[in-house]
């Protein structure tokens, strides 16, 4: 399992800086989907081999995140979240 999380400043001109990062990454990685609007959150997902790369730039934040995540890490994280949710649901049901 492997993963890397980077926080980068969005810059003075937020929209164009995020757009530039996504455009640059599109030249190297396969773009899976993106959502870039003039006002609002910006998001892009890329794929390279067994890794997923996400660019997340919340509108009201000063930083953007770039995440490099292995497919195995994502699978294990999702399984752990599902298990935790099931345990919470069982606990709530037993309290009724």
Secondary structure by P-SEA (a helix, b strand, c coil): ccbbbbbbbcccccaaaaaaaaaaaaacccccbbbbccccbbbbbbbcccbbbbbbbbccccbbbbbbccaaaaaaaaaaaaaaaaaaaaaaaaac
